[in-house]
């Protein structure tokens, strides 16, 4: 069939034209190949920082040796080096239930202990760092730098002094809230507001974090809370794992264009989440339907504790959602750049915190695929360097400068 088509084409347009078409096709193939090689090279040449991975939470369910290639999951040392990942913030995730039952700080302390153990157990693979200088010093060493972040300010337990405590333990940003309203602010995921933004404690917290030089993460916060944080903070603010609401209309977990503009005017950065439901509208719509069905079943059957957890995990594993693509993530990055410029965007994958990831971004080995998508769209090497990590480090430096805090060496 193929030969017949070529012969017919040769008869219709003549051999010289056919040869020209063949040459054009070869040039296109070589160009794609060159871009692939360039993306691979850049992934291993630039400082590549991912600002949010939930690997510790996954390892608490089932501990594995992440110094080698593990079964499942999105992160381990082998795949990190394949993808060019140099540094990552490991989230010390504190489930919303600790807000009511207590023990949030103790749980966070235990998770930090576990993460610190990675560097002690595998010192040739991982380095625990807590400063910009530390990240830069480890760059090119072959080690993956691990930084600490707390996801859900419930860990502070209504005590401002705990900000300093966690800073001294190495934590460099706190995600104020998660999926339920807490004692700091309202969540974008909860059914309705408790504070209509920040609580009185939350307003004091913003000032304390500014003084200490702790980055404030507004991912998961409601729009009202986001606006109030931006009004009160004297330092830039970050969204470490959020995407663009224009692709998921009505979904408050992502940032609207207005919020992205406000964030940028403050000097902040949005680190685009890779999760399929964050970057693709069709997946997001299916996700929301399934989420509501799960909640209805839990309420109707009064599921609690382990029984509830098993049911939720089973339903999500059985779900058949539309497949997103790495290009969807590039679309979100592109949207931010067109909206506020290339200085205000980066990578905040949420790997190991999202169940469904796009085709072409299956785990930390796949960053070159995303860089390739950006190169295809005309992004230059300086742009890639900014998006891969330089933007976030610049914001971090600005937060420290606003605090007047000395930069600790480690």
Residue, then its C-alpha position, 0 to 999 in steps of 0.5 A: x500500500x505504501x509503495x503504491x502511494x509513493x508511485x502514484x505521487x511520483x506520477x502526479x507531481x514528478x520525481x524532483x518534487x517527491x525528493x524535495x518532500x522527502x528532504x523536508x520530512x528528513x529535516x523535520x525529523x532531525x529538528x525534532x531529534x535535535x530538540x530532544x537531545x537539547x532538552x536532555x542536555x539542558x535537564x542535566x546542565x541547568x539547576x533543576x529544582x522541584x518545589x513539592x513532592x509528597x514522597x515521605x507520605x508514600x514511604x510512611x505507607x510502605x518504606x522502600x529504598x529510594x537510593x535505588x530504583x523502587x517499585x511504583x511511586x514517582x521518585x527515587x534516586x535512579x530516576x531523579x538522576x535520569x531526569x536531571x533533578x538536582x534538588x527537591x522540597x520534600x513535603x512534611x504533610x500533616x493530614x487535616x484530621x490532626x487539627x481536631x485530634x491533636x498531635x500535628x506537631x509531633x507527627x511533623x517532627x517524626x516525618x522530619x526525622x525520617x527525611x533526615x534519615x535519608x541523607x544519613x543512610x545514603x550520604x553518597x546519594x542525598x544531601x540535606x540542605x536548608x539554604x540557597x548556598x547549600x543548593x548551589x554547592x551541591x549542584x553538579x555533585x551527583x547528589x540530590x539535595x533534599x529540602x524541607x517544607x511543611x504542608x498544612x500549618x496545623x503543625x504549628x498548633x496555634x503557637x507562633x514560636x513553632x515557626x522558629x522551631x521548624x525553621x531551625x529544623x530546616x523547614x523553609x516554607x509552610x503551606x498554610x492549609x490543606x483540604x480543610x479549614x484550619x486555625x490559620x485560614x480557609x481552604x479552597x477544598x472545604x465546603x465553606x469558609x470559617x474565617x473568610x480568609x485568615x484567622x486572627x492567628x493567621x494574620x499574626x503568622x504572616x508577620x512572624x514568617x516574614x520576620x523569620x524569612x520563612x516562605x509563605x505557600x498559598x497553594x490550597x488556600x481559598x481566594x479570600x485567604x490568598x488575597x489577605x496574605x498578599x495584602x499583609x506580607x511584606x515579602x514575596x509569596x509562593x504557590x509551590x504546587x498549583x496550576x491555572x484555573x483558566x484550564x479548570x474553570x470554577x476549581x478554586x484549588x488552581x489560581x485564577x488569572x487575577x491571583x496569578x497577576x497579584x502573585x507576580x506583582x508581589x514578586x512571587x512565583x507559581x510552581x505549576x502542578x503536574x497532576x492531570x486534574x490540575x492541568x486538563x479540564x476534562x480530567x478535572x471534571x471527571x475528578x470532581x464527579x468522582x470526588x463527590x461520589x466518594x464523599x456521598x458514599x462515605x457519609x451514607x455508610x458512615x465510613x471512618x478511619x482505616x475503612x474510609x482510607x481503604x475505600x477512598x484508595x480503592x475507588x481512585x485506583x479503579x477510576x478510568x479518567x481521561x489521559x492528560x499529556x505533558x503538553x497540558x503542563x506546558x500549556x499551563x506554564x505558557x499561560x503564566x508566561x504570557x500573563x505575567x512573564x517568564x520570571x514568575x513560573x516553575x516546576x512544583x510537580x506534586x509527584x507522589x501526591x497526585x494519583x494521575x499524572x500526564x502521559x510523558x510525565x510519569x515520574x521524575x525521570x521525565x523532566x526532559x519531556x517537559x523541557x522539550x515541549x517548552x523548546x518546541x514553543x520557542x523558549x530559549x535556554x535562559x528561559x529554561x534555566x529560570x523555569x527549572x529553578x532560578x526563578x524560585x531561588x530568586x524569590x527565596x532570596x527576596x524573602x530572606x532579604x525582606x527578613x534581613x535574616x542571615x543565610x545559614x550554611x549547610 
